[in-house]
């Protein structure tokens, strides 16, 4: 067979164009090869000096580091003070590793346990962690030296009394997943919006065990869960102009980390375990309601199990913190008369049946109010006290004060001046059980004792119980307090921690409701008391008013009370 090739003019031109294209392509390939073999193949680092000099600056973090905290960081500090108040001895403790069988929470839980125990031991020194672990896979200097020294009897380890055991119980991912999408499309514009929300549940189990027997102590367990959430939203915009198109996508996503969530679970678990083991009202540090029946039953169990010595330590510490006992009376026995008297005053102030002995109602009342809270639920005080003492502070000494008030009607909230002969009604309240003495000082400075008197002979008054001066609710008040001559007069009340009447100078022991000799003014009364008591064992308040002539306008002589406050 013979093939004949017919070459036309058109085919010749096409071939010529094809060959020309190949020639041009070959030219650019050759040029690229030359560039690669010269410029790109021999980079000069000096051309990038400026960029390299910025590397050390760009490598620095732009955000300051912050301390790792959890929702219960303040609660750990509260527990530290509570353990100190409970006079808990130092206990050696250790911990096992906390495995995560899900493999989804790569967190150093054991080290978080160590941190929590350390933060609960700053002041109380309640725990010391025994850090000894043999890990063949990861040998380090401390472990190697410990092994060598132990083998050569140059080191001795103390056996822990307790150990912490537990695990990340489960990780349930995406137990809740919400997605919302919407979009519109036109001839030249497309618009879309999407929103998603997911939730994952992580659980931690923890137990406290007896190291000597390697047994888990019944009841000392904690099981809590936390939700880790994530969410995102985005907007898509696409448009067309002729045969060309453009697309924009804007999104915002966040995901809560597992590290912070696990730290919160660990702190909560350690507060629970330590609080149950030490038998202290740990729920107060968690800002939970103490009247919860579960906590009430638990406190009753502790009361029965702690015995008389444990009960005495906690109640005595509470009485010292609240000011019913002095700091030098921390070793009083349960039958000491001073302790029984302090218990009786505390029971009277708290509405508990007065017996002078430690029973469960007294125990429960003594352990109340270890913390103070703001209206928003944040801690304002840590330590037993009658009053809050400032934001996030530790209560050292409870406030002891007298609230002395004029009970006469006060139009528009202002105290009017009194006219000669007008009756005056007062009331006095103390913040804790005290012995109360009140004296009237006239315009000339003469002093008359109002309390105690023949009808109100007892000086001991309970906390927050108003004492009427005179007792206008009684059919026989014993005396009437009338405004004297024009000028300034007033009343001074002094509260003491003991009955000082027998110890006062002779001029102070005359009959009540009669003018005293050789004692002038409120300062003279206070000086007589300070002769027999230190300043820290009494508190005082003075209230004054003005007296006008009987026919003078009362409003022209209105006075502002002058108050002197002292004591603890």
Legacy VTK file of the C-alpha trace (Angstrom):
# vtk DataFile Version 3.0
C-alpha trace
ASCII
DATASET POLYDATA
POINTS 568 float
0.000 0.000 0.000
1.341 3.465 -0.856
0.597 6.498 1.262
0.563 9.896 -0.319
1.117 12.978 1.795
-0.593 16.093 0.508
0.689 19.296 2.086
-1.501 22.342 1.765
-0.647 25.979 2.382
-2.832 26.114 5.514
-1.117 23.144 7.052
2.267 24.724 6.366
1.236 27.911 8.182
-0.109 25.969 11.186
3.068 24.003 11.407
5.099 27.159 11.250
3.079 28.706 14.132
3.467 25.544 16.192
7.206 25.461 15.717
7.422 29.152 16.629
5.493 28.499 19.854
7.809 25.686 20.761
10.792 27.927 20.126
9.425 30.621 22.436
8.617 28.056 25.145
12.087 26.697 24.841
13.497 30.198 25.217
11.599 30.787 28.496
12.586 27.381 29.809
16.215 28.176 29.107
15.860 31.564 30.826
14.268 29.917 33.875
17.034 27.380 34.064
19.629 30.159 33.972
17.890 32.038 36.791
17.662 28.910 38.928
21.303 28.088 38.332
22.484 31.599 39.200
20.212 33.713 41.438
18.096 31.044 43.179
20.787 28.477 43.351
23.174 30.770 45.257
21.135 32.639 47.929
22.961 35.402 49.787
21.926 35.438 53.470
23.141 39.020 53.827
20.221 40.170 51.695
17.856 39.084 54.564
19.785 40.578 57.503
16.968 42.942 58.541
14.418 40.136 58.690
16.777 37.916 60.685
17.486 40.673 63.214
13.747 40.900 63.948
13.467 37.179 64.662
14.435 37.399 68.364
11.886 40.171 68.899
9.122 38.400 67.003
9.809 35.244 69.027
8.799 36.930 72.296
5.217 36.486 73.614
2.959 39.506 73.252
0.707 38.596 76.224
1.882 38.550 79.830
1.677 35.217 81.625
-1.050 34.895 84.244
-1.414 32.664 87.265
-3.459 29.551 86.649
-6.606 29.778 88.767
-9.956 28.036 88.878
-13.433 28.795 90.125
-12.391 27.477 93.559
-9.082 29.294 94.111
-10.618 31.461 96.860
-12.215 28.344 98.331
-8.768 26.725 98.692
-7.575 29.734 100.701
-10.742 29.530 102.802
-10.040 25.850 103.507
-6.491 26.746 104.564
-7.837 29.110 107.238
-10.503 26.628 108.284
-7.929 23.839 108.765
-5.793 26.209 110.794
-8.751 27.113 112.991
-9.431 23.393 113.482
-5.824 22.966 114.752
-5.241 20.115 112.313
-1.784 18.497 112.728
0.510 18.094 109.727
-0.321 14.947 107.744
1.841 13.212 105.136
-0.024 12.471 101.929
0.736 11.115 98.474
-1.152 10.434 95.257
-1.493 7.905 92.472
-1.582 8.807 88.819
-5.019 9.687 87.421
-5.439 7.675 84.212
-7.522 8.843 81.271
-8.715 5.764 79.399
-10.443 7.896 76.792
-7.147 9.431 75.722
-8.918 12.724 75.059
-7.786 14.710 78.128
-3.964 14.829 78.200
-3.730 16.666 81.530
-1.304 16.273 84.461
-3.996 15.659 87.085
-1.563 14.403 89.746
0.398 17.668 89.694
-2.867 19.600 90.008
-3.632 17.535 93.120
-0.252 18.529 94.576
-0.964 22.208 93.868
-4.399 22.052 95.514
-3.005 20.412 98.652
-0.217 22.986 98.784
-2.658 25.889 98.546
-4.645 24.428 101.452
-1.488 24.259 103.585
0.062 27.729 103.328
-1.013 28.830 106.816
-2.286 25.619 108.381
0.636 23.404 107.277
-2.026 20.719 107.132
-0.381 18.529 104.472
3.081 17.644 103.259
3.287 15.726 100.020
5.565 12.666 99.819
7.036 12.885 96.310
8.435 9.461 95.513
7.637 7.463 92.417
9.544 4.853 90.419
9.039 5.200 86.675
11.367 2.916 84.709
10.354 4.504 81.410
11.298 8.020 82.529
14.390 8.071 84.722
15.535 11.461 86.004
18.214 12.800 88.344
15.994 12.941 91.433
14.735 9.400 90.934
18.214 8.008 90.285
19.756 9.749 93.303
16.868 8.627 95.504
17.408 4.994 94.482
21.160 5.224 95.133
20.768 6.904 98.535
18.061 4.492 99.657
20.195 1.503 98.697
23.112 2.929 100.698
20.974 3.773 103.761
21.735 7.467 103.314
18.101 8.463 102.934
14.917 7.576 104.762
11.406 7.981 103.413
8.461 8.578 105.713
5.339 6.588 105.083
2.346 8.752 104.093
-0.776 8.459 106.186
-3.111 9.105 103.254
-3.095 8.851 99.487
-5.326 10.210 96.754
-6.642 7.877 94.079
-8.877 8.495 91.112
-9.276 8.755 87.358
-10.909 10.743 84.615
-14.063 8.656 84.628
-15.420 9.468 81.189
-15.411 12.006 78.386
-18.718 12.184 76.528
-18.125 14.251 73.429
-20.772 16.278 71.637
-23.593 15.203 73.935
-25.354 18.334 72.758
-24.863 19.748 69.269
-26.916 22.541 67.777
-26.506 23.805 64.224
-28.398 26.516 62.390
-27.798 27.499 58.766
-29.596 29.836 56.385
-28.871 31.344 52.980
-30.287 33.239 50.050
-29.264 33.232 46.405
-29.820 35.733 43.619
-28.773 36.224 40.024
-25.483 37.845 40.978
-25.247 37.583 44.809
-25.259 34.613 47.247
-25.457 35.082 51.038
-25.237 32.435 53.780
-25.100 32.313 57.611
-24.270 29.403 59.921
-24.140 28.947 63.698
-23.122 25.920 65.790
-22.895 25.000 69.460
-21.466 21.842 71.037
-21.053 20.537 74.584
-18.793 17.817 75.985
-19.043 16.345 79.493
-15.884 15.422 81.460
-16.105 13.586 84.805
-13.520 13.108 87.545
-13.651 10.509 90.325
-11.414 10.893 93.385
-11.021 8.944 96.634
-8.965 9.174 99.802
-7.239 6.027 101.004
-5.399 4.767 104.095
-1.799 4.213 102.984
-0.957 1.749 105.761
-3.614 -0.732 104.629
-3.994 0.498 101.010
-7.761 0.653 101.477
-10.157 3.359 100.340
-11.794 5.062 103.324
-15.613 4.729 103.051
-17.415 8.005 102.518
-14.312 9.944 101.491
-15.061 10.204 97.805
-15.844 12.850 95.236
-17.570 12.514 91.845
-18.141 15.661 89.798
-18.694 16.593 86.172
-18.019 19.700 84.133
-19.254 20.761 80.707
-16.759 21.942 78.098
-18.445 23.954 75.390
-17.608 25.253 71.949
-19.433 27.494 69.527
-18.977 29.292 66.238
-20.730 31.399 63.669
-19.859 32.489 60.140
-21.044 34.500 57.162
-20.473 33.617 53.459
-20.846 36.202 50.684
-20.380 35.474 46.974
-20.926 37.704 43.940
-20.474 37.653 40.146
-19.495 40.419 37.758
-19.724 39.216 34.205
-17.764 36.010 33.887
-15.762 36.697 37.087
-16.754 35.773 40.667
-15.605 36.727 44.183
-16.263 35.008 47.529
-15.797 36.140 51.166
-15.982 33.983 54.285
-15.896 35.445 57.822
-16.091 33.172 60.867
-15.606 33.235 64.641
-15.090 30.076 66.698
-14.095 29.259 70.261
-13.556 26.086 72.255
-13.102 25.737 76.016
-9.906 23.938 76.928
-9.818 20.761 78.966
-6.937 21.981 81.149
-8.877 24.714 82.957
-11.915 22.471 83.291
-9.865 19.680 84.904
-8.196 22.110 87.320
-11.639 23.201 88.486
-12.698 19.575 89.006
-9.475 18.748 90.887
-9.792 21.765 93.223
-13.413 20.889 93.979
-12.558 17.232 94.595
-9.702 18.051 96.990
-11.850 20.507 98.961
-14.500 17.807 99.356
-12.063 15.046 100.319
-10.056 17.149 102.764
-13.176 18.702 104.301
-14.797 15.317 104.877
-11.591 13.834 106.274
-10.903 16.793 108.628
-14.599 17.023 109.591
-14.868 20.746 108.971
-17.801 22.526 107.258
-16.108 22.719 103.860
-19.381 23.663 102.122
-19.080 27.141 103.624
-15.912 27.659 101.565
-17.872 26.517 98.513
-20.543 29.129 99.375
-23.230 26.471 99.777
-26.219 26.704 102.110
-25.402 25.209 105.509
-29.069 24.518 106.209
-29.094 21.893 103.466
-30.324 18.643 105.093
-27.420 16.674 103.591
-24.870 18.948 105.281
-26.812 18.902 108.536
-26.742 15.083 108.600
-23.043 15.067 107.770
-22.275 17.531 110.547
-24.228 15.396 113.014
-22.182 12.364 111.989
-18.972 14.330 112.518
-20.148 15.532 115.918
-20.749 11.950 117.022
-17.521 10.597 115.532
-15.098 13.363 116.567
-15.564 12.788 120.294
-15.281 15.310 123.095
-11.699 16.335 122.235
-12.479 17.101 118.594
-15.638 18.966 119.548
-13.771 21.031 122.141
-11.014 22.054 119.710
-13.393 23.389 117.071
-15.800 25.131 119.461
-12.978 26.649 121.515
-11.296 27.958 118.359
-14.594 29.488 117.250
-15.116 31.186 120.627
-11.601 32.656 120.507
-12.117 33.964 116.967
-15.449 35.519 117.911
-14.012 37.223 120.993
-15.720 35.181 123.707
-12.337 33.857 124.842
-8.896 35.403 124.783
-6.054 34.126 122.637
-4.244 33.019 125.800
-7.141 30.718 126.743
-6.644 28.196 123.940
-5.848 25.355 126.353
-8.930 25.548 128.578
-10.589 22.245 129.378
-14.272 21.601 128.757
-15.072 21.962 132.473
-13.128 25.189 133.020
-15.445 27.824 134.546
-14.191 30.487 132.114
-15.006 28.278 129.120
-18.429 27.361 130.499
-19.225 31.032 131.044
-18.098 31.892 127.508
-20.220 29.031 126.146
-23.230 30.307 128.071
-22.832 33.808 126.645
-22.375 32.431 123.117
-25.453 30.204 123.497
-27.530 33.141 124.716
-26.388 35.271 121.764
-27.226 32.556 119.227
-30.602 31.608 120.669
-29.376 28.192 121.806
-30.557 26.776 125.119
-28.063 28.049 127.684
-26.284 25.140 129.359
-22.587 26.018 129.356
-21.728 22.643 127.790
-20.926 21.598 124.222
-23.903 19.924 122.582
-24.822 19.547 118.920
-26.833 22.815 118.607
-23.866 24.676 120.113
-21.425 22.810 117.854
-23.496 23.614 114.766
-23.868 27.296 115.733
-20.133 27.609 116.459
-19.217 26.292 113.014
-21.554 28.650 111.181
-20.537 31.782 109.287
-16.883 30.932 108.736
-17.051 33.016 105.568
-18.812 36.238 104.674
-20.355 36.849 101.257
-21.168 39.880 99.145
-24.628 40.174 97.589
-23.054 38.869 94.373
-21.821 35.753 96.185
-18.115 36.602 96.342
-16.075 36.113 99.511
-15.658 39.171 101.741
-14.389 37.513 104.924
-12.653 34.286 105.883
-12.784 33.331 109.561
-15.400 33.188 112.292
-16.729 36.639 113.057
-19.878 38.490 113.943
-19.359 41.099 111.247
-17.647 41.281 107.881
-14.316 43.033 108.063
-13.642 44.052 104.473
-13.327 42.566 101.009
-11.567 39.199 100.861
-9.885 39.749 104.220
-9.246 37.362 107.053
-11.206 38.062 110.219
-8.825 38.366 113.146
-10.952 39.995 115.828
-14.730 40.374 115.639
-16.270 43.801 115.866
-17.465 44.656 119.392
-19.586 47.747 119.566
-22.524 49.466 121.208
-25.366 50.894 119.160
-26.857 53.739 121.212
-29.933 55.369 119.696
-32.502 58.066 120.548
-35.949 56.489 120.153
-38.005 59.694 120.197
-39.849 60.434 116.932
-37.496 62.130 114.463
-39.385 64.057 111.757
-37.799 63.875 108.284
-34.993 61.743 109.690
-33.522 64.594 111.757
-33.148 64.613 115.527
-34.889 67.658 117.038
-33.528 69.505 120.021
-35.323 68.710 123.257
-37.144 71.273 125.353
-36.671 71.508 129.107
-38.614 68.760 130.873
-39.287 66.755 127.660
-39.011 62.995 128.100
-36.131 61.241 126.335
-36.149 57.599 125.304
-32.970 55.694 124.393
-32.009 52.151 123.460
-28.643 50.374 123.619
-27.606 47.204 121.767
-24.283 45.337 121.962
-22.874 43.122 119.205
-21.909 40.375 121.646
-22.890 39.391 125.176
-21.440 41.977 127.550
-21.825 43.686 130.887
-23.463 47.070 130.213
-23.230 50.299 132.244
-24.895 53.582 131.226
-24.466 57.071 132.729
-26.325 60.346 132.188
-24.292 63.576 132.022
-26.184 66.868 132.394
-25.269 70.287 130.987
-23.108 71.053 134.050
-21.148 67.791 133.717
-22.733 66.056 136.706
-22.925 62.250 136.304
-25.801 59.919 137.260
-25.790 56.144 136.783
-28.836 54.892 134.871
-27.862 51.211 134.473
-27.703 49.063 136.492
-30.340 50.199 138.960
-32.649 48.665 141.549
-35.115 47.303 138.973
-32.524 46.439 136.324
-29.852 45.023 138.579
-28.196 42.609 136.150
-25.404 44.071 134.044
-25.215 41.101 131.658
-27.052 41.614 128.354
-27.232 39.344 125.319
-26.001 40.257 121.873
-28.385 42.188 119.595
-30.936 42.516 122.391
-32.134 46.105 122.782
-32.042 47.541 126.288
-34.569 50.364 126.711
-33.479 53.425 128.719
-35.807 53.862 130.525
-37.923 50.758 129.970
-40.976 52.488 128.514
-42.649 49.118 127.878
-42.780 48.404 131.619
-45.596 49.579 133.843
-42.964 50.546 136.417
-39.869 51.695 134.482
-37.980 52.678 137.629
-37.089 56.187 136.404
-37.993 58.796 133.804
-35.326 60.596 131.795
-36.252 64.258 131.284
-34.245 66.910 129.466
-32.532 69.235 131.947
-31.379 72.820 131.674
-30.569 74.400 128.317
-27.253 73.276 126.877
-25.697 69.995 125.761
-26.207 66.781 127.676
-25.897 63.097 126.847
-25.455 59.489 127.880
-22.358 57.301 127.818
-22.650 53.508 127.790
-19.709 51.188 128.461
-19.682 47.447 127.706
-17.123 45.175 129.381
-16.246 41.495 129.132
-16.658 40.978 132.868
-18.611 42.482 135.767
-16.378 45.339 136.963
-18.782 47.004 139.377
-17.093 45.552 142.503
-13.693 46.674 141.187
-14.625 50.271 140.377
-13.518 53.121 142.671
-15.747 53.959 145.649
-17.247 57.067 144.020
-18.594 54.857 141.185
-20.364 52.401 143.513
-22.949 54.730 144.989
-26.681 54.181 144.530
-28.109 54.466 141.015
-30.081 57.530 139.869
-28.184 59.856 142.194
-25.465 62.367 141.269
-21.953 60.991 141.776
-19.279 62.864 143.675
-15.840 63.579 142.187
-16.797 62.270 138.718
-17.330 64.856 135.976
-18.342 64.419 132.358
-18.186 61.439 130.022
-14.392 61.425 130.040
-14.383 61.200 133.829
-16.604 58.087 133.654
-14.377 56.485 131.044
-11.239 57.208 133.077
-12.701 55.367 136.082
-13.286 52.235 133.982
-9.838 52.363 132.407
-8.295 52.239 135.849
-9.526 48.668 136.280
-9.692 47.367 132.667
-7.413 47.450 129.661
-8.704 49.245 126.574
-9.179 45.959 124.722
-11.617 44.669 127.356
-14.222 47.389 126.975
-16.017 49.369 124.303
-17.967 52.580 124.670
-20.308 54.941 122.869
-21.478 58.409 123.759
-24.534 60.160 122.354
-25.322 63.851 122.935
-28.234 66.157 122.283
-29.057 69.798 122.854
-31.680 71.176 125.228
-33.438 74.460 124.555
-35.449 76.715 126.814
-39.053 75.673 127.107
-40.383 78.480 124.879
-37.483 78.554 122.360
-37.979 77.145 118.821
-36.708 73.568 118.855
-35.526 73.585 115.245
-33.030 76.367 115.912
-31.024 74.197 118.277
-30.924 70.838 116.473
-27.734 68.950 117.277
-25.740 66.202 115.603
-24.788 63.293 117.847
-21.164 62.961 118.851
-20.038 59.373 119.046
-16.952 57.958 120.697
-16.188 54.410 119.666
-13.526 52.197 121.171
-12.734 48.664 122.179
-11.887 45.641 120.151
LINES 1 569
568 0 1 2 3 4 5 6 7 8 9 10 11 12 13 14 15 16 17 18 19 20 21 22 23 24 25 26 27 28 29 30 31 32 33 34 35 36 37 38 39 40 41 42 43 44 45 46 47 48 49 50 51 52 53 54 55 56 57 58 59 60 61 62 63 64 65 66 67 68 69 70 71 72 73 74 75 76 77 78 79 80 81 82 83 84 85 86 87 88 89 90 91 92 93 94 95 96 97 98 99 100 101 102 103 104 105 106 107 108 109 110 111 112 113 114 115 116 117 118 119 120 121 122 123 124 125 126 127 128 129 130 131 132 133 134 135 136 137 138 139 140 141 142 143 144 145 146 147 148 149 150 151 152 153 154 155 156 157 158 159 160 161 162 163 164 165 166 167 168 169 170 171 172 173 174 175 176 177 178 179 180 181 182 183 184 185 186 187 188 189 190 191 192 193 194 195 196 197 198 199 200 201 202 203 204 205 206 207 208 209 210 211 212 213 214 215 216 217 218 219 220 221 222 223 224 225 226 227 228 229 230 231 232 233 234 235 236 237 238 239 240 241 242 243 244 245 246 247 248 249 250 251 252 253 254 255 256 257 258 259 260 261 262 263 264 265 266 267 268 269 270 271 272 273 274 275 276 277 278 279 280 281 282 283 284 285 286 287 288 289 290 291 292 293 294 295 296 297 298 299 300 301 302 303 304 305 306 307 308 309 310 311 312 313 314 315 316 317 318 319 320 321 322 323 324 325 326 327 328 329 330 331 332 333 334 335 336 337 338 339 340 341 342 343 344 345 346 347 348 349 350 351 352 353 354 355 356 357 358 359 360 361 362 363 364 365 366 367 368 369 370 371 372 373 374 375 376 377 378 379 380 381 382 383 384 385 386 387 388 389 390 391 392 393 394 395 396 397 398 399 400 401 402 403 404 405 406 407 408 409 410 411 412 413 414 415 416 417 418 419 420 421 422 423 424 425 426 427 428 429 430 431 432 433 434 435 436 437 438 439 440 441 442 443 444 445 446 447 448 449 450 451 452 453 454 455 456 457 458 459 460 461 462 463 464 465 466 467 468 469 470 471 472 473 474 475 476 477 478 479 480 481 482 483 484 485 486 487 488 489 490 491 492 493 494 495 496 497 498 499 500 501 502 503 504 505 506 507 508 509 510 511 512 513 514 515 516 517 518 519 520 521 522 523 524 525 526 527 528 529 530 531 532 533 534 535 536 537 538 539 540 541 542 543 544 545 546 547 548 549 550 551 552 553 554 555 556 557 558 559 560 561 562 563 564 565 566 567
